[in-house]
Amino acid sequence: MKTMILKVDDKISQELDLIKESEGLGNRTSAFTFLIKYYFLTKKDSLDRSIETLNNLLDKKIAKKKLLSASEQLKDI
C-alpha cells in the first residue's frame, strides 16, 4: 500500500471529518477512498447514460424535441 501525504486547508480536513462521521467511516483515509470510489461510480454511470442517449438518437428511437438542454444534461459533470 502506498502512502500519500497531502497538505490541505483546515476546511478540507473538517469536511473529510464530516463525511467520515455522516457515512460511518473509520478514519480520514476511508473517507478519502469513499470519495474517490463515489466519483468514479457517478461519472461512469453518467457517461454510460450519455452514450446510451446518443446511440438512441442515432437510431432515431427518441424525439429530438424531448432531449434536455445541454446545460441540464451536463449539470452532474
C-alpha positions as CSV (number, residue, x, y, z in Angstrom):
1,M,0.0,0.0,0.0
2,K,1.3,3.5,-0.9
3,T,1.5,6.4,1.5
4,M,0.3,9.8,0.4
5,I,0.9,13.0,2.3
6,L,-1.4,15.9,1.4
7,K,-1.2,19.4,2.7
8,V,-4.8,20.8,2.7
9,D,-6.6,23.7,4.1
10,D,-8.2,23.2,7.6
11,K,-11.6,23.4,6.0
12,I,-10.9,20.3,3.8
13,S,-9.9,18.2,6.8
14,Q,-13.0,19.4,8.6
15,E,-15.1,18.4,5.6
16,L,-13.4,15.0,5.5
17,D,-14.3,14.5,9.1
18,L,-17.9,15.5,8.4
19,I,-18.1,12.9,5.5
20,K,-16.4,10.3,7.7
21,E,-18.9,10.8,10.5
22,S,-22.0,11.1,8.3
23,E,-21.1,7.9,6.3
24,G,-19.9,6.0,9.3
25,L,-16.4,5.6,8.1
26,G,-13.5,4.7,10.3
27,N,-10.9,7.4,9.5
28,R,-10.0,10.1,7.0
29,T,-8.3,7.6,4.7
30,S,-11.5,5.7,4.4
31,A,-13.4,9.0,3.7
32,F,-10.9,9.9,1.0
33,T,-11.2,6.4,-0.5
34,F,-15.0,6.7,-0.3
35,L,-14.9,10.0,-2.2
36,I,-12.7,8.6,-5.0
37,K,-14.9,5.5,-5.5
38,Y,-18.1,7.6,-5.4
39,Y,-16.6,9.9,-8.0
40,F,-15.8,7.0,-10.4
41,L,-19.2,5.3,-9.8
42,T,-21.2,8.5,-10.6
43,K,-19.1,9.6,-13.5
44,K,-19.1,6.2,-15.1
45,D,-22.9,6.0,-14.8
46,S,-23.2,9.5,-16.2
47,L,-21.0,8.5,-19.2
48,D,-23.0,5.3,-19.8
49,R,-26.3,7.2,-19.9
50,S,-24.9,9.8,-22.3
51,I,-23.6,7.1,-24.6
52,E,-27.0,5.3,-24.5
53,T,-28.8,8.6,-25.3
54,L,-26.5,9.3,-28.2
55,N,-27.0,5.7,-29.5
56,N,-30.8,6.0,-29.3
57,L,-30.6,9.4,-31.0
58,L,-28.6,7.9,-33.8
59,D,-31.1,5.0,-34.1
60,K,-33.9,7.7,-34.0
61,K,-35.6,6.0,-31.1
62,I,-36.1,9.3,-29.3
63,A,-37.6,12.6,-30.4
64,K,-35.0,15.4,-30.6
65,K,-37.5,17.8,-29.0
66,K,-37.7,15.7,-25.9
67,L,-34.0,15.9,-25.2
68,L,-32.9,18.0,-22.2
69,S,-31.0,21.2,-22.9
70,A,-27.2,20.9,-23.0
71,S,-26.8,22.6,-19.6
72,E,-29.3,20.2,-18.0
73,Q,-27.6,17.2,-19.5
74,L,-24.2,18.3,-18.2
75,K,-25.2,19.5,-14.7
76,D,-23.8,16.4,-13.0
77,I,-20.4,16.7,-14.6
